[in-house]
Amino acid sequence: MKKKLLYTCLAGVISAAVLAGCSKAPAGGKEAAASAKAEESQEAGQSDKAREELVFVNYRDIRDLNPHLYAGEMYAQEMLYETLVTITEDGYAPCLAESWTISDDGKTYTFKIRKGVTFSDGEVCDANAIKDNFDAIIENKDRHTWLEMMNLLVGVSAPDEETFVIELSKPYYPMLTELGVTRPFAMISPKAMKGGSTKDGVSAYVGTGAYILKESVTDEYAIFEANESYWGEKPKVKKITVKVIPDNQTRILALEKGEIDLIFGKNMIDADAVNKYKESGDFKVSLSEPTSTRQIVLNTTNDILKEKAVRQAIQHATNRKAISNGVFYGLEKPADTLFAESTPYCKIGLTPYEYDAEKAGQMLDEAGWVMSGNNIREKDGKALKLSLLYNSDSVTEKTIAEYLQSEFGKLGMGLEIKGEEEQSYRDNMKAGHFDMVFNICWGTPYDPQSSLSAMRQPVYGDFAAQQGLEDKKEIDEAISEILVSTDEAKRQELYRFVLTRLHEDAVYIPLTYECNKAIYSSSLKGVGFTQTQYEVPFGQMYFE
């Protein structure tokens, strides 16, 4: 099986699925009895076959599944394509590469490519095909510079059909992680490339994975079937139909009616639904460990937020526990720090900003922001008014924004909330056009290295938000040193430095730790979570 399950926290009552069928007794005679028995056998066979088919649901279409770009749904790309290595709870494991060695200086990675693997179009997946994929990715290098590996890459080669080599200018400790995540280092058949390139699209979605895409109708459904030529363990679920249902309540109704078998994802299921079904005998609920941090980013170039005292006061004015309980019914735990302590290198004993409205008010007073006649704080004739940008497609963000608007208002802080559709919201965040903005960290398995690495360039809003920090240069230099350090103890100390600085600078207001969620039919087994929050591990699933 391609991936191991990391963790499965099952809630609810386990009950056997009872299939009740109604059939008429034969009217009489051997022929009638034989006919009835044949019908029963046929129905039983159809029932058995149906249990090899799973109906999944997503809120949007699968979109462009080019594995070297970023527009497609990651769960679907995981079904079709594979990488050199895979990431498990025990570390890195072989996938398309049977084994690998790393040079003593940490700059050269040599992979032995698995024999006998073919793409679903029959093309051989050898070292030459791997190199074709890397060449296509490198051709579009500017699109992938959020991965530090691309900045350190010297070249790739295929000395023979079984050997693939990557050379770097410096050692890079997250190298295998970046090679093992969903994209862009996933392999597509060279036949599906356009003139050896993928940056302008592909002619077909053909990988080496456990499934192939058989049919799709935009914004309606997609059908995946088991790849009969798959080199690994064959999945027990032979056919997966993905329905597109944008509305949360409609998805829940479809589950209750038996029209779908599984709802899976961080933002696919609300807390009400989880609480409703965790004691159900017909359905089960699974929750993962923390995957990422829901947060608000503060723009330190803002005339008000450039003051550390104001940023720290806002931290104390934010009631994370109330948000956890009121919005998520406790399913998403309050976040004390930018990364959960379960994240590698992040258990360093930082002191959380406890909720204390009185202390927040005192800090603002001491910073010169005092209450005026209209219940808004002022300093040197300037009102303490800020705006909070959120994704208008997210009901959760809107709810939290409205709560904070009310709470901050009690302390004399004016908060205007602004919702924009997803692309506009992301564009403004990246450009730094915000005072405060909702965001999430990159999550498992990218954290903390990828989240921190991206802070050094305008990938998301972090780069712009940190430009007002006096220690921005020191933070960036330490992050760069982390990524190329081969000394584990030194790397941990550098992480401690960076995470402590960001915490004390109060650039981020961590709200809650997101977790992955699943609600599914009680007859569906093997539902759990893997190393990446974006994968749906269909290969582990089966019906009883």
KEVO-147490 format. One record per residue: residue in one letter; x, y, z of N, C-alpha, C, CB in turn. Coordinates in steps of 0.2 Angstrom, whole numbers, plus 5000, padded with zeros to 4 digits. Each point is the difference from the previous one (the first is absolute). Glycine has a CB too. Example, Ala and Ser with C-alpha at 12.3 -4.5 7.8 and 13.67 -1.06 7.14 Angstrom:
<pamis>
a506649725039499650065000500450065000499149945006/s500750114990500450065001499650055003500649974990/
</pamis>
This chain:
<pamis>
m500449945000499650065000500450065000499149945006/k500850114990500450064999500250045007499550014988/k500050005016500150045006499749965006499950114993/k500549915012499749975007499650055003501049935001/l498550045003499650055004500450035006499049934997/l501050135004500350035006499649995006500550084992/y498949945007499650005007499350004998500950065006/t498749904998499350004999499750005007500049934989/c499650125012499650015006499349994999500950085005/l498849864996499449994998499550025006500449904993/a499150135006499550025005499349974998500650115003/g499049875001499349984998500049925002499950094991/v499549895008499849935002500249964994499150035009/i501249914992500249964994499449954999501350015002/s498449994993499449954999500149974993499350075007/a500549874992500049964994499550034995500449905006/a499750114988499650024995499549944999500850094995/v498549935005499549954999499750014993499849995013/l500349964983499750014993499449965000501150014995/a498350025005499449975000499750004993499850045012/g500049904986499749994993499349975001501250004995/c498450025000499349965000499949964994499650105007/s500249844993499949964995499449965001501250004997/k498449994997499449965001500249925000499350094994/a500349875010500149935000499849984993499849995012/p500549954985499849974994499349985000501249974998/a498450044997499349984999499949935001499850104993/g500749865005499949935001500449964994498950025005/g501349924996500349964995500850015000498950014993/k501449945004500850015000500250054995500149885002/e499650144993500250054995499950075003499749934991/a499850085013499950065004500650015005498750004998/a501449955006500550005005500750014997499349925007/a500850054987500750014997500050074998500149884996/s499450155001500050074997500150045006499249974991/a500550025015500150055005500749995003498849995003/k501549954997500649995002500550044996499749895005/a500250114988500550034995499950085001499949904992/e499550125010499950075001500450025006498950004994/e501149965011500350025006500850004999499049955007/s501250004990500750004998500350064996499949875001/q499650154995500250064995500050065005499549944990/e500050075014500050055004500650005005498750004999/a501549955004500649995004500650024997499449915006/g500750074988500650024996500050074998500049894995/q499450145004500050074999500250045006499149984991/s500649995015500250035006500750005002498949975004/d501449974994500750005001500450044996499949885003/k499950134991500450044995499950085002499849914991/a499650105011499950075003500450025005498949994997/r501349965007500550025006500750014998499349935007/e500850064987500750024997500050074997500249884998/e499250155003499950074997499950055006499649954989/l500750115011499950055005499850064997500949945007/v498750104996499850064997500250055005499049964995/f501550095003500350055004499750074998501049935001/v499150125002499750064999500550065001498949965003/n501150094993500550065001499650064998501049934997/y499250125006499650074999500150034993500150015012/r500549974984500150024994500349954995500250115005/d499849914989500349954995500749985001499250064992/i501049895005500749985000500550044997499649895000/r500150154995500450054996500649974997499750095008/d500949954991500549984996500549965004499950104993/l500249835005500349955004500850004997498949945003/n501350114994500750004998500449995007499850074989/p500649885012500449995006500550055002499749884999/h500550164995500650055001499750075001500749934993/l498750085008499750065001499550005006500150034988/y499650025014499650015006499350015000501150045004/a498649954990499350025000499549945002500350084991/g499949865008499649945001499949985007500449964989/e499150005013499949985006500549945002498850024999/m501550005007500649965002499849925001500550115005/y498949884998499849935001500049964994499350045010/a500549994984499949974994500749994997498950054998/q501650005003500649994997500449945004500050124997/e499849875009500349955004499849934998500050085010/m499449924987499749944997500449974994498950035005/l501350024991500249994993500849995000499050064996/y501349985008500850014999500349985006499850094992/e500949895007500449985006500750044999499449895001/t500950115005500750035001500549955001499450105004/l501249934996500649955001500049975007500750074993/v499149975012499949975007499350025003501350015002/t498649965003499350015003500250025008499349934992/i500350105011500150025007499549975005500450114996/t499949855009499649965004500150035007500049904993/e499650075012500150025007500749985002498849995002/d501549974995500749975002500550034996499549905004/g500350154992500650034996499849994992500949995010/y499750014987499949994992500049934998500650114999/a499049874996500049944998500150004992499249965010/p501049984987500049994993499350014997501049935001/c499150104993499450004995500249984993499450095007/l500749964989500249994993500849995001499150074994/a501249955011500749985001500049955005500450124998/e500049825001500049955004500550015006499849934991/s500750115008500550025005500350074998500249885004/w500250145000500450064999500650015004499050064996/t501549985002500650015004500150085000500549884998/i499850145007500150085000500850005002498850035004/s501550014992500750015000500250035007500150024988/d500549975014500350025007499950085001500849915000/d499350134994499950075001499250024999501250024995/g498449935004499350025000499750034994500150015012/k500349994983499950044994499749964994500950085003/t499349854997499849964995499549945002501150034994/y498449975003499549945001499949964994499450075008/t500849864994499949954994499549955002501250024998/f498349984997499449955001500149944995499350105004/k500549844999499949944996499350004999501049945005/i498850064988499350004998499749935000500350114993/r499149885009499749945001499949974992499450045011/k500749904989500049964993499249984999501249965001/g498650044993499449974998499450055001500549895003/v499650174998499550055001499850034994500350025012/t499149984986499750044994499550055001500349904994/f499750155002499450055001499449964997500850104999/s498649935003499449964998499950004992499550045011/d500950004985500050004993500549954997499650115000/g500749855005500549954997500750025000499149954994/e501050125006500750035000500449975006499650104994/v501049895005500449975006500250065004500549914993/c499550085014500250055004500749985003498850035003/d501749994993500749995002500350075002500149894993/a500650105008500450065002499950064994500849935007/n499250054987499950054994499350035001500849934993/a498750045008499350035001500050045006499549904995/i500950085011500050055005500450064998500049905008/k500550104989500450064998499650044995501149935001/d498550044995499550044995499650045005500049914991/n499750065014499650045005500450065003499349895002/f501350095001500350065003500250054995500549925008/d499750064986500250054995499450054999500849924994/a498650055006499450044998499850055006499649904993/i500650075013499950045006500550065001499549905006/i501150084992500550055000499950064995500849915004/e498950074990499950054995499550055003500249914991/n499450085013499650045003500250025008499049954993/k501650065007500350005007499850065004501049954995/d498850115002499850065004499349985003500650074992/r499149895006499349985003500149965006499550004989/h501149975012500149965006500550025005499749914992/t500550155007500550035005499850005007500550064991/w498949935011499850005007500349945003498950054997/l501349904999500449945002500750025000499149924996/e501350085010500750025000500449964996499850045011/m500049894988500449964996500150024993499549915006/m500050134991500150024993500550065000498849974998/n501350065007500550065000500749975001499250085005/l500949864998500649965001500249954995499850025012/l499749974983500149954995500550014995498849975001/v501749994998500650014995499849964994500850015009/g498949934992499849964994499849935001500850074994/v498949905001499749935001500349964994499050035007/s501149904994500249964995499849935001501050074999/a499049894996499849935000500649964996498750035000/p501849955004500649974998499849934996500750055009/d498749924994499849944996499249995002501149945001/e498650014997499350005000499749995008500049954988/e500550035016499849985007500350055005499949884997/t500450175000500350055005499950074998500949925001/f498850125004499950074999500350045006498949974995/v501550095003500450035004499850085000500949924998/i499150105008499850085001500650035004498849985001/e501550074996500550045003499850075003500849934992/l499450085014499950075003500650045001499049955005/s500950114995500650055002500249995007499750084991/k499849915013500150005008499649945002500250125001/p500049855005499549955003499450035002501049945005/y498450024995499450035001499649955004500050074990/y499849945016499749945005499349984998500850045009/p498850014988499349984999499949974993499650095007/m501049894990500049984993499549944998501250045000/l498849915004499649944999499350025002500949925003/t498950125001499350035001499850034994500250025012/e500150024985499850044994499949954994500650105004/l499849854996500049954995499449955001501250014998/g498549995008499549955002499350035000500849945006/v499150134994499450035001499649994993500450085009/t499049944991499549994994500350034994499150005007/r501150064993500350034994500550055001498949994995/p501650035001499949994993500449944997499950124999/f500549845006500449954998499749934999500950065006/a498549944991499649944999500149984992499250035010/m500849914988500249984994499449994995501049955005/i499050084989499549994995500349974994499450105004/s500249864992500349974994500350054996499249905001/p501450094996500350044995499650014994501149975004/k498549984995499550004994499550055001500249884997/a499650145009499550055001500350075000499449915007/m501250104993500350075000499950034993500949965009/k499250104991499950044993500750024998498850045003/g501549924992500750014998500550005006499550074991/g500449885013500450005006499950055006500849954992/s498750085007499950065005499349995003500750084994/t499249945013499450005003499750075002500349885004/k500250174995499850075003499450034997501250015002/d498649974992499550024996499449955000500850084993/g499249875011499549955000500249934998499250094997/v500449865003500249944998499449974996500749985010/s499449974986499549974996499649955003500750024991/a499549955015499649955003500350005007499749934990/y499950045015500249995007500249935001499250095004/v501449894995500249935000500650005005499649984988/g500349985017500549995005500149925001499850115005/t500649885000500149935002499649985006501250014996/g498450035007499649995006499549945000500250125002/a499549885004499549945000499450014997500549985011/y499350084986499450014997500150044993499450005011/i500250004985500050034993499350045000500849924994/l499250145003499450044998499749974994500550105006/k498949884995499649974994499550054997500149895006/e499650164998499550044997499950065005499549904994/s500450165003499850065005499650054996501149985006/v498450044997499650064998500150065004499149914995/t501150145003500250065004499450025004500850044991/d499449975016499650025005499449955001500350124997/e499749825001499549955001500349945004499450044990/y501149935006500349945003500649984997498849965003/a501649995000500649974997500049935002500650105000/i499649854996500049935001500749974999498849994996/f501449985010500749975000499949935000500550105006/e499949864991500049935000500749975002499150004992/a500949945011500749975002500449994994499549955010/n501250074991500549994995500249925000500450125001/e499349854994500249925000500749994999498949984995/s501550065003500749994999500450035006499950004987/y499850025018500350035006500649955003498950075002/w501749964999500549965002499949985008500850054991/g498949995013499949985007499449965001500650115002/e499249895005499449975002499450034997500649975011/k499049994986499450024996499550025006500249934990/p499550135008499450025005499449965000500550124998/k499249875008499449965000499450044997500449945010/v499650134990499550044997500250014993499750065011/k499949914985500250004992499750064997500049875000/k499550165002499750064996499950055006499549934990/i500750135008499850065004499750054996500949985008/t498550044994499650054997500050065004499349924994/v501050145004500050065004499550054997501249985002/k498350035003499450054998500250075002499249915001/v500650144995500250075002499450035004500850014990/i499250005016499450035004500350065004499449895001/p500550174997500350065003499850015007500250054989/d499149945012499750025006500149955006499250064993/n501049965013500149965005499449965002500950075004/q498549964997499449965002499849954995499750105007/t500449924987499849954994500449945001499650104993/r501049915008500549945001499849965005500950064996/i498949975010499849965006499349964998500550085008/l499149954989499349974998500249944995499450115001/a501149904994500149954996500349945004500250084991/l500249935014500349945004499449975003501150065002/e498549975001499449975004499649964995500050105008/k499949924986499649974995500349944997499550104998/g501249895004500449944997500250024993499349925007/e500750144991500250024993500850005000498950064998/i501449965007500750005001500249965006500150114994/d500649865006500249965005500550045005499949904992/l500450155005500550035004500150084999500649894999/i499450155006500250075000500750005004498750044999/f501750004998500750005002500350074999500249874998/g500250155007500350074999499950055006499949984988/k500650065013500050055005499450045000501350005000/n498650034994499450054999499449974997500950084999/m499149855000499449974997499449995005500849954992/i499450055015499549985005500150055006500149884997/d499350145005500050055005499949965007499550094992/a500649955013500049975007499349975002500950085003/d498649954994499349985002499949934997499650115000/a500749874994499949944997500449955004499850054989/v500849975013500449955004499749985006501050054995/n498750005009499749985006499349964999500550105005/k499249914990499449974998500149924999499550114995/y501049885001500149934998500549965004499850044989/k500649995016500549965004499749955004500750105000/e498649905002499749955004499549964995500150085010/s500049934984499549964995500249934999499850114994/g499849855005500149934998500149994993499449965010/d500350084986500050004993500650034997498850005000/f501550055003500650034998500650005005499250074992/k501449945005500650015005500350074999500149875000/v500350155005500350064999500849995002499050065003/s501449964993500750005001500350075000500149894995/l500450125010500350075001500749995000499050055006/s501449994991500849995000500350045005500049984988/e500650015014500450055004500050064996500749915005/p499650154998500050064997500450004994500050055011/t499849984983500350004994500350074998499249914997/s500550145006500250074998499750055005500149974988/t500150095012499850055004499650054997501049985007/r498450034995499650064998500250065003499049924998/q501250134999500350065002499850074997501049925002/i499150135001500050074997500750035000498850015005/v501350014989500750044999499950075001500449914992/l500150125012499950075001500650044996499649985011/n500250074985500550034995500450065004499249984991/t501450005010500450055004500250064997500449905005/t499450114989500250064996499450055001500749944992/n498750045011499550045002500150055005499249914997/d500650155002500250065005499849985007499850084991/i499749885010499849985007500449945002498950054999/l501049904997500349935001500850005000498949954996/k501450105002500750005001500350005007500050064989/e499549965015500250005008499949935002499750125001/k500949865002499949935003499550005006501249984996/a498850075008499550005006499349994997500850085006/v499049954989499449994997499849934998500050124996/r500549855000499949934998500049965006500750024990/q499749995015499949955006499450015004501250015000/a498550065000499450015003499449964996500450115004/i499749894990499549964996500049935001500150094991/q500549885010500149935002499649995007501149994994/h499050055011499649995006499350015000501050045006/a498850004989499350024999499649944996500350125000/t500149834998499749954995499849945005500650044990/n498849945010499849955005499949934995499450085008/r501249894992500049944996499649945002501250034998/k498749975009499649945002499350014999500849995009/a499050084991499350014998499949994992499950095009/i500649924987499949984993500049934999500650104997/s499849865007500049934999499449975002501250005003/n498550025003499449975002499450034997500549995011/g499450074987499550034997499949994993500150095008/v500449904988500049994993500149934998500450124998/f500149855006500149934998499849955005501050054994/y498749975011499749955005500649965003498949994994/g501750045006500649975003500349954996499550025010/l500349974984500349954995500750034998498949964996/e501150105003500750044998500250035007499750024988/k500949955015500250035006500350075000500249885003/p499850165002500350065000500750004998499250045009/a501150004987500750004998500450055004499649974989/d500850015015500550045004500550034996499749935010/t500650044985500650024996499849994993500849975010/l499750054986499950004993500049934997500650114999/f499849855004499949924998499949965006500850024991/a498849935009499949965005500649965003498949984995/e501150015011500649975003500249934997499850065010/s499749914987500149934996500450014994498949965005/t501150104992500450024994500849995002499150084995/p501249895000500849995001500350075002500049904992/y500550095013500450065002499650065004500749974990/c498650025011499650055002499850005008499650014988/k500649945015499949995007500650035004499349904998/i500650175003500650045003499850045006500550004988/g498949995014499850035007499850074999500749925005/l499150114990499850074999499450015005500450004988/t499650065015499450025005499450034995500950025010/p498649954991499450024996499850075002499649884998/y500050154997499750075002499349985003500650074991/e499449935015499349985003499550064999500649945009/y498850044990499450044999499950055007499549924992/d500650145007499950055006499950074997500849935007/a498550084993499850064997500250065004499049944995/e501050055011500250065005500850024998499149965009/k501349984991500750024998500150034993500349905008/a499350074988500050034993499950085000499649894995/g499850135009499950075000500550045004498849965000/q501550015005500650035003500650014996499649955011/m500550004985500650014995499950054995500249885002/l499150134996499950054995500050075003499349924994/d500550085012500150075004500750025001498949975006/e501549984996500750025000500450014994500049935010/a499750054984500350014994499750074997500149884998/g499550155006499750074998499450004996501150035000/w498649915000499349994996499550005006500549944990/v499250125010499550015006499350014997500950055007/m498649944997499350004998499850084999499849895006/s499850124989499850064998499250005001500950024992/g498850045007499350015001499649954996500250125003/n500049864992499649954996500149935000499950094992/n500449895014500249935002500549974995498949995005/i501550054992500549974996500750035002499249994990/r501349975011500650035002500450044995500149905007/e500250154996500450054995500750015003498950054996/k501549974999500750015002500350064995500249885005/d499950174998500350064996499450024994501249965002/g498250035000499550024996499849954995500450115001/k499949834999499849944995499649955004501150024994/a498449965003499649955003500349934999499050074998/l500849895007500349935000499549964996500650015011/k499449994982499549964996500449964995499250095001/l500749854998500349954996499549964996500949995008/s499349984987499649964996500249935000499750094992/l499949865007500149935000499749974994500049995013/l500549984983499849974993499949935001500750094994/y498749885003499949935000499749984994499850015012/n500349924987499749974994499349995000501049944999/s498650104997499350005001499649934998500150124997/d500349835000499849944999500049965007500450004988/s499950025017500149975006499550035006501249974997/v498349995004499550025005500450005007499049954994/t501450015007500449995006500450075002500149874999/e500250154996500450065000499650065002500949964992/k498550045004499550065001499850005007499749994988/t500149955015499850005007500550025005499349904996/i501350085003500550025005500250074999500549894999/a499550144995500150074999499450045003500649984989/e498850005011499550045003500050005008499349974990/y501049975012500149995008500550055002499649884999/l501050124997500550045002499950084999500849914997/q498850104998499750075000499750025006499949994987/s499649975016499750025006500450005006499049954995/e501550005005500450005006500550065000499949885001/f500450134994500550064999499750065001500749944993/g498750075005499650065001499950025007499449984990/k500549975015499950015007500750035003499249915000/l501350084997500750035002500250064997500349895002/g499250144993500150064997500450004994500050055011/m500149884986500349994994499549994994501049955006/g499050104989499549994995500349954995499650125001/l499949834997500249954995499550004994500649935010/e499650084984499650004995500249934996499950124998/i499649845001500149934997499850014993499849945011/k500650034985500050004992500049934997500550125000/g499049864997500049934997500150014992499349955009/e501150014989500250004992500049934998500650115001/e499249884993500049934997500749985000499050024993/e501149915006500649975002500650034996499449905003/q500650114991500650024996500250075002499649924990/s499950125010500150075002500350005007499150044993/y500649935012500349995006500749985000498949975005/r501349984991500749975000500450064997499649884999/d500250154996500450054996500250065005499549974989/n500050055015500150055004500549985006498950054997/m501049895005500449985006500749994997499149945005/k501150044989500649994998500350074999499749894994/a499950165004500350064998500150055006499449994989/g500349985017500150045006499550055001501249985000/h498250024996499550055001499549985005500150024988/f500149985018499649985006500350035006499649904995/d500050115010500250025007500149935004499450125000/m500049845000500049945003499749954995499950055012/v500349894987499749954996500049935002500450084991/f499149885008500049935002500549964995498850015004/n501549944999500449964996500149935004500650104995/i499749855002500249945004500749994998498849955000/c501550015005500749984998500049954995500450035012/w500149954985500049954995499849935002500950064995/g499249925011499749945003500549944998498950054999/t500949895004500349944999500149984993499649965011/p500950024986500749995003500550064999499849874999/y499950184999500450064998500350045005499350004990/d500449995016500250045006500549975004498950055000/p501649995003500050075000500450034994499850005012/q500649964984500550024996499750044994500749905003/s498850084994499750034994499750075002499849894994/s499850115011499750065002500550055002499049945005/l501550044998500550055002500450024994500149955011/s500150014984500450014994499650054996500549895000/a498850114999499650044996500050075003499349904996/m500850115010500050075004500550044997499649955010/r500950024986500650044998499950034993500749935006/q498750064991499850024993499350015000501049954995/p498750095000499350025000499649944997500350124999/v499649825005499649954998499350015002501049925001/y498950095006499450025002500150065004499649885001/g500050145004500050065003500550015005498950004999/d501549945003500550015005500650054999499749885003/f500550124991500650044998499850075001500449924992/a499050105005499850075001499950025007499549994988/a500249975016499850015007500650015004499049934998/q501550045000500650005005500550064998499949885001/q499950164994500550054998500150055005499749984988/g499950035016500150055006500449985006498950054996/l501349895004500349975005500850025000499249905000/e501050135006500750025001500549944999499650095007/d500249854994500449945000499849964994500150005012/k499650024983499849964994500649974997499150084998/k501549965001500649974997500349955004500250114995/e499849895011500349955004499549945000500550085008/i498949934992499549944999500149964994499250065007/d500949984987500149974994500649964999499350094995/e501249945008500749975000500049935004500550124998/a499249895007499949935004499649954997500150075010/i499449954986499649954996500449974995499050065002/s501449984994500449984995500549955003499950104993/e500449915013500549965003499749935002500650105004/i498849914998499649935002500049954995499350075008/l500549964986499949964994500649964998499150084997/v501549955004500649964997500449975006500050084990/s499849935016500349975005500049935001499850105006/t500849874995500149925000500149985008500450004988/d499650055016500149995007499350005004501250055000/e498549905002499449995003499950055006499949884996/a500650125008499950045006500050084998500649915007/k499950104988500050074998499350024997501350004998/r498449964998499450014997499550015005500349934990/q499650035015499550015005500150075003500049885002/e500650145000500150075003499850054995501049955007/l499250054987499750054995499350005000501049984993/y498749965007499250015000499850035006499949894994/r500450105012499850035006500150084999500349895007/f500250134990500150075000499550034995501249985001/v498649994993499550034996499350005003500749964990/l499149985013499450005002499950045006499949884996/t500650135008499950055006500050074998500649925007/r499850104988499950074997499350014997501350004998/l498549964998499350014997499550005006500449944989/h499650025016499650005005500050065004500149885001/e500550155001500050065004499950064996500849945007/d499350054986499850064996499350004999501149994994/a498549965007499350005000499750014993500050045012/v500349944983499850014993499449964999501250024996/y498749925007499549954999499649995006500749944991/i498650065008499549985005499849934998499650135002/p500749825001499749934999499450005004501149954999/l498450024997499349995003499849935002499750094992/t500349875003499949935002500449954996498850035003/y501349914999500449954996499549964996500949995009/e499150024985499649964995500149935001499950104992/c499649865006500149925000499649984994500249995012/n500049954985499649974995499449965002501150004993/k498450005004499449975002499749954995499750105007/a499949854995499749964995499449975004501149974994/i498350035002499449975002499849954994499650105007/y500249844995500049954995499549945002501150034996/s498749944999499549945002500449955004499450024989/s500249955016500349955005500349944996499250055009/s500549944985500349944997500750014996498849974999/l501450095001500650024997500649995005499450084992/k501149885007500549995005500750034997499449905004/g501150115000500650024998500150084999500149894995/v499450155008500050074999500550035005498850004995/g501750045003500550035004500350054997500249905006/f500450124996500450064998500749984999499250085005/t501149964990500749984998500550065002499649924991/q501050085006500550055001499850074998500849915000/t498750094995499850074997499350015001500949994992/q498950075010499350015002499650004994500450075009/y499949934985499650014994499849934996500650114999/e499749845004499949934997499449975003501249994997/v498449984999499549955002500249934999499150094997/p501149875008500349944999499549944997500850045009/f498949974985499649954998500349934999499450094994/g501249915005500349935000500049965006500750054992/q499249985014499949975006499349985002500950065004/m498649964992499349995001499749944997499950125001/y499649855003499649944997499350005004501149944997/f498550024999499349995003500049945004499550074991/e500149925014499849945003499349984998500850025010/
</pamis>
